[in-house]
């Protein structure tokens, strides 16, 4: 099922990016552009992310350093 029709991103792709460490809609956007055009999929992405655990959040909760190569996008602030 498509989550982002603007860029053809599926729910499976969003879940894969989340499994790879993307924990926020901004990080998903950085990984695959979903949510950066019309923004109508951002809430769906948030719902998908809310269903799973975030490996980096778990590390942060344990006081371990959390490093990421995924950049934040200001575009999602406007879309949300």
N, CA, C and O atoms as a Tripos MOL2 file, in Angstrom:
@<TRIPOS>MOLECULE
protein
  320   319    80     0     0
PROTEIN
NO_CHARGES

@<TRIPOS>ATOM
      1 N           0.8450   -1.1720    0.0000 N.3       1 UNK1
      2 CA          0.0000    0.0000    0.0000 C.3       1 UNK1
      3 C           0.8970    1.2440    0.0000 C.2       1 UNK1
      4 O           1.8810    1.3160    0.7360 O.2       1 UNK1
      5 N           0.5410    2.2040   -0.8280 N.am      2 UNK2
      6 CA          1.3100    3.4530   -0.8950 C.3       2 UNK2
      7 C           0.9890    4.3510    0.2840 C.2       2 UNK2
      8 O          -0.1730    4.5360    0.6450 O.2       2 UNK2
      9 N           2.0290    4.9020    0.8750 N.am      3 UNK3
     10 CA          1.8900    5.8890    1.9400 C.3       3 UNK3
     11 C           2.0090    7.2730    1.3260 C.2       3 UNK3
     12 O           1.2290    8.1720    1.6400 O.2       3 UNK3
     13 N           2.9940    7.4370    0.4450 N.am      4 UNK4
     14 CA          3.2450    8.7100   -0.2260 C.3       4 UNK4
     15 C           3.0630    8.5160   -1.7230 C.2       4 UNK4
     16 O           3.9010    7.9080   -2.3890 O.2       4 UNK4
     17 N           1.9710    9.0350   -2.2380 N.am      5 UNK5
     18 CA          1.7240    8.8780   -3.6730 C.3       5 UNK5
     19 C           2.5490    9.8680   -4.4930 C.2       5 UNK5
     20 O           2.7650    9.6420   -5.6840 O.2       5 UNK5
     21 N           3.0050   10.9410   -3.8910 N.am      6 UNK6
     22 CA          3.8380   11.9040   -4.6250 C.3       6 UNK6
     23 C           5.1500   11.2680   -5.0820 C.2       6 UNK6
     24 O           5.6220   11.5280   -6.1880 O.2       6 UNK6
     25 N           5.7340   10.4320   -4.2200 N.am      7 UNK7
     26 CA          7.0260    9.8210   -4.5290 C.3       7 UNK7
     27 C           6.9510    8.3030   -4.6220 C.2       7 UNK7
     28 O           7.9830    7.6440   -4.7490 O.2       7 UNK7
     29 N           5.7510    7.7380   -4.5610 N.am      8 UNK8
     30 CA          5.5880    6.3010   -4.7180 C.3       8 UNK8
     31 C           6.2290    5.4860   -3.6040 C.2       8 UNK8
     32 O           6.8010    4.4260   -3.8590 O.2       8 UNK8
     33 N           6.1380    5.9700   -2.3750 N.am      9 UNK9
     34 CA          6.7320    5.2850   -1.2310 C.3       9 UNK9
     35 C           5.6700    4.4170   -0.5600 C.2       9 UNK9
     36 O           4.5740    4.8810   -0.2430 O.2       9 UNK9
     37 N           6.0160    3.1560   -0.3520 N.am     10 UNK10
     38 CA          5.0670    2.2160    0.2340 C.3      10 UNK10
     39 C           5.2300    2.1260    1.7500 C.2      10 UNK10
     40 O           6.2260    2.5730    2.3180 O.2      10 UNK10
     41 N           4.2280    1.5380    2.3780 N.am     11 UNK11
     42 CA          4.2900    1.3120    3.8200 C.3      11 UNK11
     43 C           5.4750    0.4110    4.1620 C.2      11 UNK11
     44 O           6.1480    0.6280    5.1700 O.2      11 UNK11
     45 N           5.7330   -0.5920    3.3310 N.am     12 UNK12
     46 CA          6.8710   -1.4850    3.5610 C.3      12 UNK12
     47 C           8.1920   -0.7170    3.5180 C.2      12 UNK12
     48 O           9.0980   -0.9980    4.3020 O.2      12 UNK12
     49 N           8.3050    0.2380    2.6190 N.am     13 UNK13
     50 CA          9.5310    1.0370    2.5410 C.3      13 UNK13
     51 C           9.6990    1.9040    3.7860 C.2      13 UNK13
     52 O          10.8040    2.0200    4.3170 O.2      13 UNK13
     53 N           8.6230    2.5060    4.2480 N.am     14 UNK14
     54 CA          8.6840    3.3220    5.4610 C.3      14 UNK14
     55 C           9.1070    2.4500    6.6410 C.2      14 UNK14
     56 O           9.9470    2.8530    7.4460 O.2      14 UNK14
     57 N           8.5270    1.2620    6.7420 N.am     15 UNK15
     58 CA          8.8830    0.3490    7.8320 C.3      15 UNK15
     59 C          10.3520   -0.0570    7.7340 C.2      15 UNK15
     60 O          11.0290   -0.1710    8.7560 O.2      15 UNK15
     61 N          10.8540   -0.2760    6.5140 N.am     16 UNK16
     62 CA         12.2550   -0.6500    6.3460 C.3      16 UNK16
     63 C          13.1700    0.4870    6.7930 C.2      16 UNK16
     64 O          14.1690    0.2480    7.4720 O.2      16 UNK16
     65 N          12.8350    1.7190    6.4180 N.am     17 UNK17
     66 CA         13.6310    2.8690    6.8580 C.3      17 UNK17
     67 C          13.5860    3.0040    8.3780 C.2      17 UNK17
     68 O          14.5860    3.3550    9.0050 O.2      17 UNK17
     69 N          12.4260    2.7250    8.9660 N.am     18 UNK18
     70 CA         12.3100    2.7680   10.4280 C.3      18 UNK18
     71 C          13.1780    1.6870   11.0600 C.2      18 UNK18
     72 O          13.8410    1.9290   12.0690 O.2      18 UNK18
     73 N          13.1730    0.5040   10.4700 N.am     19 UNK19
     74 CA         14.0320   -0.5770   10.9680 C.3      19 UNK19
     75 C          15.5080   -0.2080   10.8500 C.2      19 UNK19
     76 O          16.3340   -0.6450   11.6510 O.2      19 UNK19
     77 N          15.8270    0.6000    9.8420 N.am     20 UNK20
     78 CA         17.2060    1.0430    9.6270 C.3      20 UNK20
     79 C          17.5920    2.2040   10.5380 C.2      20 UNK20
     80 O          18.7420    2.6420   10.5340 O.2      20 UNK20
     81 N          16.6260    2.7080   11.3250 N.am     21 UNK21
     82 CA         16.9570    3.7350   12.3060 C.3      21 UNK21
     83 C          16.2450    5.0580   12.1730 C.2      21 UNK21
     84 O          16.4390    5.9290   13.0200 O.2      21 UNK21
     85 N          15.4230    5.2560   11.1460 N.am     22 UNK22
     86 CA         14.6790    6.5110   11.0120 C.3      22 UNK22
     87 C          13.5080    6.4890   11.9920 C.2      22 UNK22
     88 O          12.6340    5.6270   11.8960 O.2      22 UNK22
     89 N          13.4880    7.4250   12.9270 N.am     23 UNK23
     90 CA         12.4880    7.4120   13.9980 C.3      23 UNK23
     91 C          11.4600    8.5330   13.9070 C.2      23 UNK23
     92 O          10.4960    8.5530   14.6720 O.2      23 UNK23
     93 N          11.6540    9.4550   12.9900 N.am     24 UNK24
     94 CA         10.7380   10.5880   12.8740 C.3      24 UNK24
     95 C          10.3380   10.7710   11.4110 C.2      24 UNK24
     96 O          11.0280   10.2880   10.5130 O.2      24 UNK24
     97 N           9.2280   11.4660   11.1690 N.am     25 UNK25
     98 CA          8.8680   11.7470    9.7810 C.3      25 UNK25
     99 C           9.9760   12.4950    9.0290 C.2      25 UNK25
    100 O          10.1620   12.2710    7.8320 O.2      25 UNK25
    101 N          10.7000   13.3640    9.6990 N.am     26 UNK26
    102 CA         11.8110   14.0740    9.0440 C.3      26 UNK26
    103 C          12.8920   13.1110    8.5820 C.2      26 UNK26
    104 O          13.4390   13.2570    7.4890 O.2      26 UNK26
    105 N          13.1960   12.1360    9.4120 N.am     27 UNK27
    106 CA         14.2230   11.1690    9.0480 C.3      27 UNK27
    107 C          13.7440   10.2550    7.9190 C.2      27 UNK27
    108 O          14.5310    9.8650    7.0560 O.2      27 UNK27
    109 N          12.4720    9.9200    7.9250 N.am     28 UNK28
    110 CA         11.9010    9.1470    6.8160 C.3      28 UNK28
    111 C          11.9990    9.9830    5.5440 C.2      28 UNK28
    112 O          12.3680    9.4660    4.4890 O.2      28 UNK28
    113 N          11.6710   11.2660    5.6360 N.am     29 UNK29
    114 CA         11.7390   12.1590    4.4750 C.3      29 UNK29
    115 C          13.1520   12.2370    3.9230 C.2      29 UNK29
    116 O          13.3550   12.2520    2.7090 O.2      29 UNK29
    117 N          14.1130   12.2850    4.8090 N.am     30 UNK30
    118 CA         15.5020   12.3430    4.3690 C.3      30 UNK30
    119 C          15.9050   11.0550    3.6550 C.2      30 UNK30
    120 O          16.7100   11.0810    2.7250 O.2      30 UNK30
    121 N          15.3500    9.9480    4.0890 N.am     31 UNK31
    122 CA         15.6960    8.6580    3.5080 C.3      31 UNK31
    123 C          15.0250    8.4110    2.1580 C.2      31 UNK31
    124 O          15.6170    7.7790    1.2830 O.2      31 UNK31
    125 N          13.7770    8.9090    1.9780 N.am     32 UNK32
    126 CA         13.0460    8.5410    0.7530 C.3      32 UNK32
    127 C          12.1600    9.6450    0.1890 C.2      32 UNK32
    128 O          11.4270    9.3940   -0.7680 O.2      32 UNK32
    129 N          12.1950   10.8490    0.7380 N.am     33 UNK33
    130 CA         11.4220   12.0110    0.2980 C.3      33 UNK33
    131 C           9.9530   11.9850    0.7010 C.2      33 UNK33
    132 O           9.2560   12.9790    0.4970 O.2      33 UNK33
    133 N           9.4640   10.9010    1.2560 N.am     34 UNK34
    134 CA          8.0500   10.8330    1.6300 C.3      34 UNK34
    135 C           7.7190   11.9720    2.5870 C.2      34 UNK34
    136 O           8.4160   12.1800    3.5800 O.2      34 UNK34
    137 N           6.6630   12.7020    2.2860 N.am     35 UNK35
    138 CA          6.2210   13.7970    3.1380 C.3      35 UNK35
    139 C           6.7800   15.1500    2.7760 C.2      35 UNK35
    140 O           6.4550   16.1420    3.4290 O.2      35 UNK35
    141 N           7.6160   15.2220    1.7480 N.am     36 UNK36
    142 CA          8.2570   16.4950    1.4270 C.3      36 UNK36
    143 C           7.5750   17.2720    0.3160 C.2      36 UNK36
    144 O           7.9710   18.4020    0.0300 O.2      36 UNK36
    145 N           6.5630   16.7010   -0.3180 N.am     37 UNK37
    146 CA          5.8880   17.4280   -1.3950 C.3      37 UNK37
    147 C           4.5880   18.0330   -0.8560 C.2      37 UNK37
    148 O           4.5980   19.1650   -0.3710 O.2      37 UNK37
    149 N           3.5000   17.3230   -0.9290 N.am     38 UNK38
    150 CA          2.2210   17.9010   -0.4840 C.3      38 UNK38
    151 C           2.0220   17.7690    1.0190 C.2      38 UNK38
    152 O           1.2610   18.5390    1.6040 O.2      38 UNK38
    153 N           2.6900   16.8050    1.6610 N.am     39 UNK39
    154 CA          2.6050   16.6500    3.1060 C.3      39 UNK39
    155 C           1.4140   15.8570    3.6010 C.2      39 UNK39
    156 O           1.2690   15.6700    4.8090 O.2      39 UNK39
    157 N           0.5540   15.3840    2.7100 N.am     40 UNK40
    158 CA         -0.6380   14.6790    3.1630 C.3      40 UNK40
    159 C          -0.3310   13.3220    3.7920 C.2      40 UNK40
    160 O          -1.1950   12.7620    4.4660 O.2      40 UNK40
    161 N           0.8540   12.7820    3.5970 N.am     41 UNK41
    162 CA          1.2010   11.4720    4.1370 C.3      41 UNK41
    163 C           1.9020   11.5440    5.4900 C.2      41 UNK41
    164 O           2.1710   10.5050    6.0920 O.2      41 UNK41
    165 N           2.1990   12.7290    5.9750 N.am     42 UNK42
    166 CA          2.9850   12.8560    7.2050 C.3      42 UNK42
    167 C           2.2880   12.1870    8.3880 C.2      42 UNK42
    168 O           2.9430   11.5140    9.1840 O.2      42 UNK42
    169 N           0.9930   12.3570    8.5150 N.am     43 UNK43
    170 CA          0.2740   11.7350    9.6370 C.3      43 UNK43
    171 C           0.2840   10.2150    9.5220 C.2      43 UNK43
    172 O           0.3810    9.5170   10.5310 O.2      43 UNK43
    173 N           0.1870    9.7070    8.3170 N.am     44 UNK44
    174 CA          0.2530    8.2510    8.1090 C.3      44 UNK44
    175 C           1.6420    7.7340    8.4870 C.2      44 UNK44
    176 O           1.7610    6.6780    9.1080 O.2      44 UNK44
    177 N           2.6800    8.4660    8.1210 N.am     45 UNK45
    178 CA          4.0450    8.0940    8.4840 C.3      45 UNK45
    179 C           4.1870    8.1050   10.0010 C.2      45 UNK45
    180 O           4.7830    7.1920   10.5720 O.2      45 UNK45
    181 N           3.6480    9.1240   10.6580 N.am     46 UNK46
    182 CA          3.6990    9.1850   12.1180 C.3      46 UNK46
    183 C           3.0190    7.9640   12.7390 C.2      46 UNK46
    184 O           3.5110    7.4040   13.7190 O.2      46 UNK46
    185 N           1.8950    7.5600   12.1670 N.am     47 UNK47
    186 CA          1.1780    6.3920   12.6860 C.3      47 UNK47
    187 C           2.0040    5.1190   12.5150 C.2      47 UNK47
    188 O           2.0480    4.2790   13.4140 O.2      47 UNK47
    189 N           2.6480    4.9810   11.3780 N.am     48 UNK48
    190 CA          3.4890    3.8040   11.1390 C.3      48 UNK48
    191 C           4.6530    3.7930   12.1220 C.2      48 UNK48
    192 O           4.9670    2.7520   12.6980 O.2      48 UNK48
    193 N           5.2860    4.9280   12.3150 N.am     49 UNK49
    194 CA          6.4170    5.0060   13.2360 C.3      49 UNK49
    195 C           5.9890    4.7600   14.6780 C.2      49 UNK49
    196 O           6.7660    4.2430   15.4810 O.2      49 UNK49
    197 N           4.7640    5.1260   15.0040 N.am     50 UNK50
    198 CA          4.2680    4.9390   16.3590 C.3      50 UNK50
    199 C           4.0490    3.4930   16.7310 C.2      50 UNK50
    200 O           3.9100    3.1750   17.9120 O.2      50 UNK50
    201 N           4.0150    2.6030   15.7430 N.am     51 UNK51
    202 CA          3.7590    1.1870   15.9980 C.3      51 UNK51
    203 C           5.0040    0.4060   16.3730 C.2      51 UNK51
    204 O           4.9020   -0.6850   16.9350 O.2      51 UNK51
    205 N           6.1750    0.9430   16.0720 N.am     52 UNK52
    206 CA          7.3940    0.1740   16.2940 C.3      52 UNK52
    207 C           8.3290    0.8550   17.2670 C.2      52 UNK52
    208 O           8.1390    2.0110   17.6460 O.2      52 UNK52
    209 N           9.3330    0.1150   17.6560 N.am     53 UNK53
    210 CA         10.3480    0.6640   18.5540 C.3      53 UNK53
    211 C          11.3860    1.4170   17.7450 C.2      53 UNK53
    212 O          11.6490    1.0810   16.5900 O.2      53 UNK53
    213 N          11.9650    2.4170   18.3450 N.am     54 UNK54
    214 CA         13.0200    3.1860   17.6980 C.3      54 UNK54
    215 C          14.3470    2.7990   18.3330 C.2      54 UNK54
    216 O          14.5720    3.1000   19.5050 O.2      54 UNK54
    217 N          15.2330    2.1400   17.5890 N.am     55 UNK55
    218 CA         16.5020    1.7010   18.1740 C.3      55 UNK55
    219 C          17.3190    2.8430   18.7600 C.2      55 UNK55
    220 O          17.9430    2.6760   19.8080 O.2      55 UNK55
    221 N          17.3270    3.9960   18.1060 N.am     56 UNK56
    222 CA         18.1200    5.1140   18.6270 C.3      56 UNK56
    223 C          17.5020    5.6660   19.8940 C.2      56 UNK56
    224 O          18.2310    6.0930   20.7900 O.2      56 UNK56
    225 N          16.1800    5.6730   19.9990 N.am     57 UNK57
    226 CA         15.5360    6.1650   21.2150 C.3      57 UNK57
    227 C          15.8740    5.2540   22.3830 C.2      57 UNK57
    228 O          16.1180    5.7250   23.4940 O.2      57 UNK57
    229 N          15.8890    3.9490   22.1330 N.am     58 UNK58
    230 CA         16.2490    3.0090   23.1890 C.3      58 UNK58
    231 C          17.6800    3.2660   23.6550 C.2      58 UNK58
    232 O          17.9570    3.2290   24.8540 O.2      58 UNK58
    233 N          18.5860    3.5260   22.7190 N.am     59 UNK59
    234 CA         19.9740    3.8150   23.0730 C.3      59 UNK59
    235 C          20.0570    5.0980   23.8950 C.2      59 UNK59
    236 O          20.7890    5.1640   24.8820 O.2      59 UNK59
    237 N          19.3120    6.1070   23.4860 N.am     60 UNK60
    238 CA         19.3260    7.3740   24.2090 C.3      60 UNK60
    239 C          18.7850    7.1950   25.6300 C.2      60 UNK60
    240 O          19.3160    7.7710   26.5800 O.2      60 UNK60
    241 N          17.7320    6.3970   25.7650 N.am     61 UNK61
    242 CA         17.1610    6.1510   27.0820 C.3      61 UNK61
    243 C          18.1520    5.4530   28.0110 C.2      61 UNK61
    244 O          18.0780    5.5980   29.2310 O.2      61 UNK61
    245 N          19.0740    4.6990   27.4300 N.am     62 UNK62
    246 CA         20.0770    3.9850   28.2160 C.3      62 UNK62
    247 C          21.3400    4.8220   28.4180 C.2      62 UNK62
    248 O          22.3070    4.3500   29.0160 O.2      62 UNK62
    249 N          21.3360    6.0620   27.9210 N.am     63 UNK63
    250 CA         22.4640    6.9570   28.1130 C.3      63 UNK63
    251 C          23.6130    6.7300   27.1470 C.2      63 UNK63
    252 O          24.7020    7.2710   27.3440 O.2      63 UNK63
    253 N          23.3880    5.9360   26.1050 N.am     64 UNK64
    254 CA         24.4350    5.6970   25.1130 C.3      64 UNK64
    255 C          24.3780    6.7910   24.0490 C.2      64 UNK64
    256 O          23.3150    7.3630   23.8070 O.2      64 UNK64
    257 N          25.5100    7.0850   23.4130 N.am     65 UNK65
    258 CA         25.5110    8.0910   22.3450 C.3      65 UNK65
    259 C          24.6390    7.6490   21.1770 C.2      65 UNK65
    260 O          24.5740    6.4680   20.8360 O.2      65 UNK65
    261 N          23.9850    8.6060   20.5870 N.am     66 UNK66
    262 CA         23.1190    8.3270   19.4460 C.3      66 UNK66
    263 C          23.6220    9.1460   18.2700 C.2      66 UNK66
    264 O          23.5500   10.3750   18.2840 O.2      66 UNK66
    265 N          24.1270    8.4700   17.2590 N.am     67 UNK67
    266 CA         24.6350    9.1350   16.0640 C.3      67 UNK67
    267 C          23.7760    8.7520   14.8850 C.2      67 UNK67
    268 O          23.3030    7.6190   14.7930 O.2      67 UNK67
    269 N          23.5700    9.7050   13.9680 N.am     68 UNK68
    270 CA         22.7770    9.4240   12.7810 C.3      68 UNK68
    271 C          23.2870   10.2210   11.6040 C.2      68 UNK68
    272 O          23.7720   11.3410   11.7610 O.2      68 UNK68
    273 N          23.1750    9.6410   10.4290 N.am     69 UNK69
    274 CA         23.5560   10.3390    9.2100 C.3      69 UNK69
    275 C          22.3360   10.9750    8.5530 C.2      69 UNK69
    276 O          22.4590   11.6350    7.5210 O.2      69 UNK69
    277 N          21.1750   10.7820    9.1380 N.am     70 UNK70
    278 CA         19.9370   11.2920    8.5590 C.3      70 UNK70
    279 C          19.7600   12.7440    8.9840 C.2      70 UNK70
    280 O          19.7350   13.0460   10.1780 O.2      70 UNK70
    281 N          19.6390   13.6390    8.0140 N.am     71 UNK71
    282 CA         19.5120   15.0730    8.2890 C.3      71 UNK71
    283 C          18.0510   15.4630    8.4640 C.2      71 UNK71
    284 O          17.1570   14.8130    7.9210 O.2      71 UNK71
    285 N          17.8150   16.5180    9.2190 N.am     72 UNK72
    286 CA         16.4660   17.0470    9.3920 C.3      72 UNK72
    287 C          16.0980   17.8890    8.1830 C.2      72 UNK72
    288 O          16.9490   18.5370    7.5730 O.2      72 UNK72
    289 N          14.8180   17.8680    7.8500 N.am     73 UNK73
    290 CA         14.2940   18.6840    6.7560 C.3      73 UNK73
    291 C          13.2720   19.6580    7.3060 C.2      73 UNK73
    292 O          12.3180   19.2490    7.9670 O.2      73 UNK73
    293 N          13.4590   20.9380    7.0430 N.am     74 UNK74
    294 CA         12.5080   21.9440    7.5050 C.3      74 UNK74
    295 C          11.1880   21.8730    6.7470 C.2      74 UNK74
    296 O          10.1890   22.4480    7.1780 O.2      74 UNK74
    297 N          11.1830   21.1770    5.6310 N.am     75 UNK75
    298 CA          9.9830   21.0850    4.8020 C.3      75 UNK75
    299 C           8.8260   20.4740    5.5750 C.2      75 UNK75
    300 O           7.6810   20.8880    5.3930 O.2      75 UNK75
    301 N           9.0990   19.4960    6.4370 N.am     76 UNK76
    302 CA          8.0200   18.8270    7.1400 C.3      76 UNK76
    303 C           7.3770   19.7170    8.1900 C.2      76 UNK76
    304 O           6.2040   19.5240    8.5090 O.2      76 UNK76
    305 N           8.0960   20.6780    8.7340 N.am     77 UNK77
    306 CA          7.4920   21.6040    9.6650 C.3      77 UNK77
    307 C           6.3500   22.3510    9.0020 C.2      77 UNK77
    308 O           5.3070   22.5810    9.6140 O.2      77 UNK77
    309 N           6.5510   22.7260    7.7580 N.am     78 UNK78
    310 CA          5.5270   23.4500    7.0210 C.3      78 UNK78
    311 C           4.3580   22.5440    6.6600 C.2      78 UNK78
    312 O           3.2120   22.9920    6.6270 O.2      78 UNK78
    313 N           4.6440   21.2540    6.3840 N.am     79 UNK79
    314 CA          3.5960   20.3240    5.9580 C.3      79 UNK79
    315 C           2.7430   19.8520    7.1310 C.2      79 UNK79
    316 O           1.5750   19.5110    6.9410 O.2      79 UNK79
    317 N           3.2950   19.8260    8.3180 N.am     80 UNK80
    318 CA          2.5740   19.2820    9.4750 C.3      80 UNK80
    319 C           1.6200   20.2280   10.0560 C.2      80 UNK80
    320 O           0.9450   19.9030   11.0330 O.2      80 UNK80
@<TRIPOS>BOND
     1     1     2 1
     2     2     3 1
     3     3     4 2
     4     3     5 am
     5     5     6 1
     6     6     7 1
     7     7     8 2
     8     7     9 am
     9     9    10 1
    10    10    11 1
    11    11    12 2
    12    11    13 am
    13    13    14 1
    14    14    15 1
    15    15    16 2
    16    15    17 am
    17    17    18 1
    18    18    19 1
    19    19    20 2
    20    19    21 am
    21    21    22 1
    22    22    23 1
    23    23    24 2
    24    23    25 am
    25    25    26 1
    26    26    27 1
    27    27    28 2
    28    27    29 am
    29    29    30 1
    30    30    31 1
    31    31    32 2
    32    31    33 am
    33    33    34 1
    34    34    35 1
    35    35    36 2
    36    35    37 am
    37    37    38 1
    38    38    39 1
    39    39    40 2
    40    39    41 am
    41    41    42 1
    42    42    43 1
    43    43    44 2
    44    43    45 am
    45    45    46 1
    46    46    47 1
    47    47    48 2
    48    47    49 am
    49    49    50 1
    50    50    51 1
    51    51    52 2
    52    51    53 am
    53    53    54 1
    54    54    55 1
    55    55    56 2
    56    55    57 am
    57    57    58 1
    58    58    59 1
    59    59    60 2
    60    59    61 am
    61    61    62 1
    62    62    63 1
    63    63    64 2
    64    63    65 am
    65    65    66 1
    66    66    67 1
    67    67    68 2
    68    67    69 am
    69    69    70 1
    70    70    71 1
    71    71    72 2
    72    71    73 am
    73    73    74 1
    74    74    75 1
    75    75    76 2
    76    75    77 am
    77    77    78 1
    78    78    79 1
    79    79    80 2
    80    79    81 am
    81    81    82 1
    82    82    83 1
    83    83    84 2
    84    83    85 am
    85    85    86 1
    86    86    87 1
    87    87    88 2
    88    87    89 am
    89    89    90 1
    90    90    91 1
    91    91    92 2
    92    91    93 am
    93    93    94 1
    94    94    95 1
    95    95    96 2
    96    95    97 am
    97    97    98 1
    98    98    99 1
    99    99   100 2
   100    99   101 am
   101   101   102 1
   102   102   103 1
   103   103   104 2
   104   103   105 am
   105   105   106 1
   106   106   107 1
   107   107   108 2
   108   107   109 am
   109   109   110 1
   110   110   111 1
   111   111   112 2
   112   111   113 am
   113   113   114 1
   114   114   115 1
   115   115   116 2
   116   115   117 am
   117   117   118 1
   118   118   119 1
   119   119   120 2
   120   119   121 am
   121   121   122 1
   122   122   123 1
   123   123   124 2
   124   123   125 am
   125   125   126 1
   126   126   127 1
   127   127   128 2
   128   127   129 am
   129   129   130 1
   130   130   131 1
   131   131   132 2
   132   131   133 am
   133   133   134 1
   134   134   135 1
   135   135   136 2
   136   135   137 am
   137   137   138 1
   138   138   139 1
   139   139   140 2
   140   139   141 am
   141   141   142 1
   142   142   143 1
   143   143   144 2
   144   143   145 am
   145   145   146 1
   146   146   147 1
   147   147   148 2
   148   147   149 am
   149   149   150 1
   150   150   151 1
   151   151   152 2
   152   151   153 am
   153   153   154 1
   154   154   155 1
   155   155   156 2
   156   155   157 am
   157   157   158 1
   158   158   159 1
   159   159   160 2
   160   159   161 am
   161   161   162 1
   162   162   163 1
   163   163   164 2
   164   163   165 am
   165   165   166 1
   166   166   167 1
   167   167   168 2
   168   167   169 am
   169   169   170 1
   170   170   171 1
   171   171   172 2
   172   171   173 am
   173   173   174 1
   174   174   175 1
   175   175   176 2
   176   175   177 am
   177   177   178 1
   178   178   179 1
   179   179   180 2
   180   179   181 am
   181   181   182 1
   182   182   183 1
   183   183   184 2
   184   183   185 am
   185   185   186 1
   186   186   187 1
   187   187   188 2
   188   187   189 am
   189   189   190 1
   190   190   191 1
   191   191   192 2
   192   191   193 am
   193   193   194 1
   194   194   195 1
   195   195   196 2
   196   195   197 am
   197   197   198 1
   198   198   199 1
   199   199   200 2
   200   199   201 am
   201   201   202 1
   202   202   203 1
   203   203   204 2
   204   203   205 am
   205   205   206 1
   206   206   207 1
   207   207   208 2
   208   207   209 am
   209   209   210 1
   210   210   211 1
   211   211   212 2
   212   211   213 am
   213   213   214 1
   214   214   215 1
   215   215   216 2
   216   215   217 am
   217   217   218 1
   218   218   219 1
   219   219   220 2
   220   219   221 am
   221   221   222 1
   222   222   223 1
   223   223   224 2
   224   223   225 am
   225   225   226 1
   226   226   227 1
   227   227   228 2
   228   227   229 am
   229   229   230 1
   230   230   231 1
   231   231   232 2
   232   231   233 am
   233   233   234 1
   234   234   235 1
   235   235   236 2
   236   235   237 am
   237   237   238 1
   238   238   239 1
   239   239   240 2
   240   239   241 am
   241   241   242 1
   242   242   243 1
   243   243   244 2
   244   243   245 am
   245   245   246 1
   246   246   247 1
   247   247   248 2
   248   247   249 am
   249   249   250 1
   250   250   251 1
   251   251   252 2
   252   251   253 am
   253   253   254 1
   254   254   255 1
   255   255   256 2
   256   255   257 am
   257   257   258 1
   258   258   259 1
   259   259   260 2
   260   259   261 am
   261   261   262 1
   262   262   263 1
   263   263   264 2
   264   263   265 am
   265   265   266 1
   266   266   267 1
   267   267   268 2
   268   267   269 am
   269   269   270 1
   270   270   271 1
   271   271   272 2
   272   271   273 am
   273   273   274 1
   274   274   275 1
   275   275   276 2
   276   275   277 am
   277   277   278 1
   278   278   279 1
   279   279   280 2
   280   279   281 am
   281   281   282 1
   282   282   283 1
   283   283   284 2
   284   283   285 am
   285   285   286 1
   286   286   287 1
   287   287   288 2
   288   287   289 am
   289   289   290 1
   290   290   291 1
   291   291   292 2
   292   291   293 am
   293   293   294 1
   294   294   295 1
   295   295   296 2
   296   295   297 am
   297   297   298 1
   298   298   299 1
   299   299   300 2
   300   299   301 am
   301   301   302 1
   302   302   303 1
   303   303   304 2
   304   303   305 am
   305   305   306 1
   306   306   307 1
   307   307   308 2
   308   307   309 am
   309   309   310 1
   310   310   311 1
   311   311   312 2
   312   311   313 am
   313   313   314 1
   314   314   315 1
   315   315   316 2
   316   315   317 am
   317   317   318 1
   318   318   319 1
   319   319   320 2
@<TRIPOS>SUBSTRUCTURE
     1 UNK1         2 RESIDUE 1 A UNK
     2 UNK2         6 RESIDUE 1 A UNK
     3 UNK3        10 RESIDUE 1 A UNK
     4 UNK4        14 RESIDUE 1 A UNK
     5 UNK5        18 RESIDUE 1 A UNK
     6 UNK6        22 RESIDUE 1 A UNK
     7 UNK7        26 RESIDUE 1 A UNK
     8 UNK8        30 RESIDUE 1 A UNK
     9 UNK9        34 RESIDUE 1 A UNK
    10 UNK10       38 RESIDUE 1 A UNK
    11 UNK11       42 RESIDUE 1 A UNK
    12 UNK12       46 RESIDUE 1 A UNK
    13 UNK13       50 RESIDUE 1 A UNK
    14 UNK14       54 RESIDUE 1 A UNK
    15 UNK15       58 RESIDUE 1 A UNK
    16 UNK16       62 RESIDUE 1 A UNK
    17 UNK17       66 RESIDUE 1 A UNK
    18 UNK18       70 RESIDUE 1 A UNK
    19 UNK19       74 RESIDUE 1 A UNK
    20 UNK20       78 RESIDUE 1 A UNK
    21 UNK21       82 RESIDUE 1 A UNK
    22 UNK22       86 RESIDUE 1 A UNK
    23 UNK23       90 RESIDUE 1 A UNK
    24 UNK24       94 RESIDUE 1 A UNK
    25 UNK25       98 RESIDUE 1 A UNK
    26 UNK26      102 RESIDUE 1 A UNK
    27 UNK27      106 RESIDUE 1 A UNK
    28 UNK28      110 RESIDUE 1 A UNK
    29 UNK29      114 RESIDUE 1 A UNK
    30 UNK30      118 RESIDUE 1 A UNK
    31 UNK31      122 RESIDUE 1 A UNK
    32 UNK32      126 RESIDUE 1 A UNK
    33 UNK33      130 RESIDUE 1 A UNK
    34 UNK34      134 RESIDUE 1 A UNK
    35 UNK35      138 RESIDUE 1 A UNK
    36 UNK36      142 RESIDUE 1 A UNK
    37 UNK37      146 RESIDUE 1 A UNK
    38 UNK38      150 RESIDUE 1 A UNK
    39 UNK39      154 RESIDUE 1 A UNK
    40 UNK40      158 RESIDUE 1 A UNK
    41 UNK41      162 RESIDUE 1 A UNK
    42 UNK42      166 RESIDUE 1 A UNK
    43 UNK43      170 RESIDUE 1 A UNK
    44 UNK44      174 RESIDUE 1 A UNK
    45 UNK45      178 RESIDUE 1 A UNK
    46 UNK46      182 RESIDUE 1 A UNK
    47 UNK47      186 RESIDUE 1 A UNK
    48 UNK48      190 RESIDUE 1 A UNK
    49 UNK49      194 RESIDUE 1 A UNK
    50 UNK50      198 RESIDUE 1 A UNK
    51 UNK51      202 RESIDUE 1 A UNK
    52 UNK52      206 RESIDUE 1 A UNK
    53 UNK53      210 RESIDUE 1 A UNK
    54 UNK54      214 RESIDUE 1 A UNK
    55 UNK55      218 RESIDUE 1 A UNK
    56 UNK56      222 RESIDUE 1 A UNK
    57 UNK57      226 RESIDUE 1 A UNK
    58 UNK58      230 RESIDUE 1 A UNK
    59 UNK59      234 RESIDUE 1 A UNK
    60 UNK60      238 RESIDUE 1 A UNK
    61 UNK61      242 RESIDUE 1 A UNK
    62 UNK62      246 RESIDUE 1 A UNK
    63 UNK63      250 RESIDUE 1 A UNK
    64 UNK64      254 RESIDUE 1 A UNK
    65 UNK65      258 RESIDUE 1 A UNK
    66 UNK66      262 RESIDUE 1 A UNK
    67 UNK67      266 RESIDUE 1 A UNK
    68 UNK68      270 RESIDUE 1 A UNK
    69 UNK69      274 RESIDUE 1 A UNK
    70 UNK70      278 RESIDUE 1 A UNK
    71 UNK71      282 RESIDUE 1 A UNK
    72 UNK72      286 RESIDUE 1 A UNK
    73 UNK73      290 RESIDUE 1 A UNK
    74 UNK74      294 RESIDUE 1 A UNK
    75 UNK75      298 RESIDUE 1 A UNK
    76 UNK76      302 RESIDUE 1 A UNK
    77 UNK77      306 RESIDUE 1 A UNK
    78 UNK78      310 RESIDUE 1 A UNK
    79 UNK79      314 RESIDUE 1 A UNK
    80 UNK80      318 RESIDUE 1 A UNK
